[in-house]
Amino acid sequence: MSTDVVTRTDGPLVIHVRPGSYADQRLDGLVSEYNDAANRVASFFGKSVASLKPIHLCFVDVPHEHG
């Protein structure tokens, strides 16, 4: 089994997916939806998204590093 992982960072989000996986094929939509949610949560608490620490979302079935 390959341990290749695609990592995409967008704002506070760091999304890890397997290349060619269902999540990888829908990565743009996932990033958009999770960014919208992060914005709503930050706004609720009176914070800016830029002040959030990295949020790692892992859509993989293999061990990997958060480098």
Beta strands, then each sheet from edge to edge (+ up, - down):
strand 1: 6-10
strand 2: 13-17
strand 3: 55-59
sheet 1: 1+ 2- 3-
end
